[in-house]
Amino acid sequence: MATSRRRFTPEQKAQIVLEILKEEKSVSQLSAEHGIHSNVLQRWKAEAVQNLHQLFVDDRKATTKMKNDYENQINELYAEVGKLSTQLAWIKKKSGYGSNT
């Protein structure tokens, strides 16, 4: 009978990695406590250390740019809708479509 794989939330992984980094217990001890293979714990630790610098990246510029791009796209779409509405009204008027006379 196959056992289902345990899933850990990012918060759980972070907590376990913090325990590893504190070095109060060995990876082997933590592996036994949490029922996770030590290789997995080592991989989580390496991944955390490798990506730690991302916590200090200021992404406000990227967020501002994304917001401005979005607003520009919305404005362009509204302009296109207005243009197409005007063209449709003109075509209806010229073709007599919808007139009661």
Secondary structure by P-SEA (a helix, b strand, c coil): ccccbbbbcaaaaaaaaaaaaaccccaaaaaaaacccaaaaaaaaaaaaaacccccccaaaaaaaaaaaaaaaaaaaaaaaaaaaaaaaaaaaaacccccc
